[in-house]
Every structure is written in structure tokens, then in C-alpha cells.
């Protein structure tokens, strides 16, 4: 569904995207992670034909994003960070108008709008003006607008930003169900680590306009971070002795606690406990801390994914000068 080679975008002397190679298969749900300014939103805007690349190539749904923009736009849905519906319009009317813009007949657009209103839980508010809707309701309306023409590929740029936890959870449920029921390919950017971890089968980490990691959340965490096993003891002397009793495990004593970084922590714990019992040093407590995707990014880049909040790498249009 998506293939890029050497995709690049320059703004003055800033390399917002610096030679990205990317392949996304049909039906995948992919999360694009990175700090502010990493190039995530710029990449999405090139893939959706909103801005042209400086160099490199990109095809979406089999069509070149520069030479075949019309064909690309017919096959994708794009939900940006701002609300797409007019605040003075009614939600249902906006959906029908969006469908008409994609060449649907009036009856077809009305039927499709009704289907989306029902599936996204907008039945009670669809005939109200958009300005009166809550943030979560507006976000679901944005998604309905992006889906009105049943796209093969859906781009979601920070879909949960600004939503309360309940609306975030509801939105995530809708996205996962959409993919399951319609085999829609979904690419989303997000600063919410739990969102990427729970929804995406594949995570692509971008930093300074380049892809620096690409794998499933579980494999990224296992490869780049691993688990931390915390073993508690009754005294600092026991902790020090326990570190010696576990050679080759890089055990670090901290007071009455022994910390061990390892791969597959839950599988390693029984062997550690048996070794300690054999040495006459039974542990008083055991805890396994699983890594997060933020730990992965911290390991890869030396800084947290959460640094800088949840704003996009968008710059004001007046400050963008193509090179």
C-alpha cells in the first residue's frame, strides 16, 4: 500500500525528512513514533499529496504521489490534527457533502453517512452543529469524514491528542474494529506510547527525519531494552552476596534490592531463584518490570519520546520555503 525510496523534504536549510525508505503492506496497522520535529507529520503530508517531496519517490495504493495525485486521493482517507468539519455545519450534512466531493450520489452518500454515524456512536449528535460537539465527538466525526468513501488506506495524524482518557479509549476501539471489519490499512502518528503498544502490530521510530527502528512493539522492547528483574532481600549484606551468587547476569545491588537487566525476565526468574536458594540466599520479594516503547526510544536516541509534549512537527506555512 505504501512504498517510499529516499523520500526527502527540505524547508530552507532544515531536512525535515531525510531519505526515508518505507514499505507498508495491505491490511497493516502501523504506528509512526518520534519526538516533535522528527518528520512524522511531514512524511504523512507527502504521502497524502498535500506537499511534494524534495527528492525520492513514493507510491500509495500503487500510484505515484506526485504524478498521480488524483488516484492517490481517491483511495486514501486522511484525518489531520485539526478538526475537518465546519463548525457552523451539522455533522450529518458535512458527511454527505464529503461523500459528494468524492463523486458519490446523494442517496449513496446519505446511506454511507448513516452507516458511519451508527458505527461511530454519533447517532445522538449527528444533526447538531459541529461547534456544539465535544472533543471526542468531533474527533469521531473527523474519522467518519475520512472514511466516507471507504478508503483502502487511512492516515491518522495524532488522532487522540486533546482527548480525555475515556474518549481516547473509545477512539482506539473504533480504529481497531475498523481494521478488523474492513481490512483497512492504517498508518497513525502518536505521542501516546500505550496507544501504539496496544494497537499497532508494527512500530516505526523516526528521528531527525530518518527511520531508526522498525519492528513489532514486543521485539523492539526485547531487542533494545529487555526486562528488569528486581530481587528484594532482608539486608544489604544479603544483596551483595546475592550479586556474587549470580555470575554473568550483570546484577547491580542497590541497598536491599538487586537489579538485573535481562531478556525474557519471567522465564529467567525461576533459574535465578533456584541459584539463590542453592547459595542459601532466598529472595524476600521478586518483581519483573517490562520495558515501554518510551524506554526503547530513550535507548535509541538518548532522550524521551515524551519530551516536548504532544504537538506535531508542523511549522507555520509562512515559515516554510521549499528547496
Secondary structure, DSSP 8 states (H G I E B T S, - for coil): -EEEEEEEEEETTEEEEEEEEEEE-TT-EEEEE--TTSSHHHHHHHHTTSS--SEEEEEETTEETTT-HHHHHHHEEEE-SS--S-TTSBHHHHHHHHHHHTT--HHHHHHHHHHHHHHTT-TTTTTSBGGGS-HHHHHHHHHHHHHTT--SEEEEESTTTT--HHHHHHHHHHHHHHHHHH--EEEEE-S-HHHHHHH-SEEEEEETTEEEEEE-HHHHHHHHT-EEEEEE-SSHHHHHHHHHHSTTS-EEEETTEEEEEESSHHHHHHHHHHHHHHTT---SEEEEE---HHHHHHHHHSS-TTTTTT--S---GGG--B-
